[in-house]
């Protein structure tokens, strides 16, 4: 059984040695532990520091491509290196290496495909009050959309079984954390949770420059992924809203028409007709999007087969 711990890095030359030092050297049930670094276009000596500290695999981008692409490249490289389990952690030493054995245990026991390390958000020292509230709100929103029970949807401390890593296809250019959860639930992968403690990290996030930017980009990501995996539900619900408003306005016009005051309410009839047409079009979009979604599932199934054939030939 081979475990690869992957660490996406962006200018982490200073913090990487401590992160690597804290990683476990042996775990019961694991025969081989290796470390893989994804250098996301760092301008410092991150790659050299990784080599000096005995990192087994280094994937290096010549320019910064973002966390989502770094994460996906890490999964691909880990699978090609023969990983049975992949753990993703951060290079800033936020997550404790001592929690890795607990993180992978549900996968070793065959109880989960993915395990999420939920931070105790209220007790994370570096999180402001506003950030804690946003983390809670965002996680609740993702739980509602995906049907999961994950308490911390943005944590980067996660473990993936080989099959789960093969089935995930990250398309976001921003972050993988939200997308991978929604994908996993809709692909019926079993997700477990453990509660973890974190180390204090005294530096601003490198993923986003401000909270408003993070909120905006997260909403765009969630909406995009939800529309991809639930297009019929999304468009049919939007269409239903427009049709219901159209019915109310149409009923209003009929009421005034019956009492002889319809002449001054013609704008309600016009607006009702416009809204009804929009609602009907959204219903048509729902059917078309559902067909496209079905086609995408077939393509992903084919891609999964291709990946397995590619890896079996190595």
N, C-alpha and C positions, 0 to 999 in steps of 0.2 A: 504494500500500500504506500503510494507516494503522495506526499503533501508538498505543494508549492505555495509559498507565501509571496504574494505580489504586492508591490508598493509603488503606486504612481508618484512621481517626484517632479517638482518644479523648483529649482534653486534650493535644494535641501541639503547642501554640502555640510552645513553646521549641525543640523539635527539628525541626519541619517545615521551616523555612528551609534548614537544612543538607542535609536529605534531598533537597529540591527542587534545590538548587544542584548536587548531585552527579549528577543525572540527565543522561544524554546529550542533546545538542541535535540531533545528526544521526547517522544510522546508515545504512550502505550497504544499499541494497535497500528502505529505508523512505522514503516521500515526505513523510509527515506524522507528527509526534510530538506528542501532547497528553497532559495530565495530568488525572486525575480524582480528587477527594478525596471520601471518604465520611465525613462528620462524624457519628459515632455518639453523638449527644446530648452533645457536649462542653459543659462548664460554663466553659471558658476562651475565649480568642479564636481558636481554631483556624480557624474559617471565615474570619474577617477576615484572619488571617495568610496563608491560602491565596489570597485575593483580591489582597492586596498583593504577593504573589510571582508573580502572573501565571498562577495555575492556571486551566485552560480550563473545567473542569466541576466543580461542587460539588453533591453530594447530601447533604442535611442531615436527620437524624432529630431530632425534638423531644425524644426521650428515648432513653436507652441501650437498644439492642436486642441487643447482642452481636456478636461477630466474625463468626459464620456469616451472620447476616442482612445485615451490612454488606458482606461479601464478595459475597453473591448480588446485592444491590442494585447493587453496582459493576459486576458482569458485565452486568446488564440495562441499566444506563445506558450502559455502554461500547458495547454492541451497537447501541443506539438512536442512538448518536453516530457510528456507521459504522465501528467498529473492525474491522480484519482480524486483528489480533493484540492480545491483552490481557496485560500484565505486572502481576502483583500483587507489591507490596513493602511493607515496614513503614515507619511514619513515624518510628521511633526511630533511623533511619540505621544499623541493624544490617547491612543488605545494601549492597554497594558498587554504585553506579550504573554504574561502568565495566564491570560484568559483564552488563549488559542486552543488549548486542550478542551476546555468546556465548550468552546464554539463549535468544534468539529464533532463532538461526541454524538449528537443526534444523527449525523450523517453516518458515522461509523456503526451506529446501532440500527441503521436502516429505517429510522423514523422520520427523516426529513431529507429533502433535496437541497434546501437552502436554509441557512441559519442566520438570523439577524442579531447582532449585539446591540441591544437597546441601552442607550445611556440613561442614567437617572437625571433627566433634563433639569429638574428643579434644583439639583445639587451640583450642576456643572458650573464651577466658579467663573470661568471666562465668559459665560453667556449673560448678557444683560437681561433685565426683566422683559423688555420688548421682544428680544430674540427668543426667550423661553416661551412666551405666549404664542409667537408665530410658529415655533417648532411644534407646539401642541396642536395649534389650529391646522397647520399643514398636514400633520400626521393623521389627524381625524378626517380631514378631507380625502386623503389617499385611502384610508381604511374604508370610507363610504363608497368610493369609486371602485375599489378593487375587491371589496368583500373580505379583506384580510383583517387580522387582529394585531397588526404591528404597531407598537407604541411609539417608535422612533423611526420615521420613514426616511430621514436624511442621514442616518448613521452610515459611515463608510466601513465599519468593521463587520464583515460578512464572510460566510463560508459557503462554497458551492460544490456540490457533488459533480462528477464528470458529466452526467447526463444533463443536469441543469445548465452547466456552462456551455454545453453543445447547443442547447435549445434557445439560449438567449441571443437576441440580435438587437444590439443597441443602435438606434438611429439618431438619437439626440446629439446635438453638438455642444450641449451645455453640461448636463450631469446625468449620470446613470442611475442614481439612487431611487428616484421616483419611478422612472420608466421600468426598471428591472422588476420592481414589486408588482406593478400593474400587469406587466407581461407574464410574470411567473404565475400569478393567480389565474389569468385567463388561459394559460397553458397547463393548468391543473398540476403544478408542481407543489409539493408539500413544503410549507414554510414553518420553521420553528423560531422561537425567540428565547434569548437568555438576557438577563440583566447584567450589565457590566459597570465597573467604575472607570473613570478616566483620569489621566494626568493633566495637570494644569498647563495650558498652552498660552503664553502671553504674547500673542501677535494677532493682527487682523487676518481674516480669511482671505485666501488668495483666489477663491472661487468667484467672489463677487465684490464689487467696490462699495456698494451701499445696500441697505435693506430694501429700499424701493426697487432697485434693480433686481435683487434676488426674488422679490415677490413677483415682479412682472415676468421674469424669465421662467420662474417655476410654474406660474399659471399657464403660460404658453405651452410649456412642456407637457403639463398634465392634460390640458385640453387636446393637444395634438395626439397624445398616446391614447386617451380615452376614445377619441373619435376613430382612431385606427382599429381598436379592438371592440368598440361598441357603436359602430356607425348607425345601425338601424335604430337602436334605442335613442341615440342622441338626436337624430334628425326627425324621428317620428314624434318625439316629445316636443321639440321646437315647433313642428308643424301643428301639433295639437293645440299648443298655446295660441297660435295665430288663428286657427279655426274657431276656437272657443271665443276669442275676442270678437271675431267676425259675427258669430251667432248672436252674441250679446248686442252688438251694434245693429245687426239686422232686426233683432227682436224689438229693439228700441224704435226703429223706424216703423215697423209694422204697428206697434202700439199707437204711436202718434198718427199714423195713417188711418187707423180704424176710428180714432176719435175726431178725425177731420182736420188734424194739424200736420199732416205729412208734408205739405208743401215746403215748410221751413226746415225740414229735417233731412233733406235729400243728401246732404253731405255725409250723414251717417250711413246711408245706403251705399254711397260710392266707396267710403272707407272700408265698409264691411266686405264689399266685393273685392277690393284690392287685397285685404288681409286674407280672405278665403283663397284667393289665387296663390298668394305666397305660401299659405299653409299646405295647399295641394301640391305645389312644386316641391316643398320640403319633403312631403310624403314620397314623391317620385324619387327625390335624391336619396331618401332612406333605402329604397329598394335597390337603386343602382350602387350605392355605397356598400350595401350588404353583399351584393354579388362580387364587388371588388375585394371586399374583406375575405370572402370565401376563396377567391383566387389567390390572395396573399397567403392564406393558410396552406394551400396546396404548394405554393412556391417555397414556403418555409419548411414544409415536410421534405421537399426535394433537396433543399439546402442541407437539412440535417443528414440525409442519406449521403450526400456528397462529402460532408465533413467526416462522417464515420469511415467512408471508403478511403478518403485521403489519409486519415490518421492510421488506419489499419495497414496501409501500405508502407508506413515508415518503419 
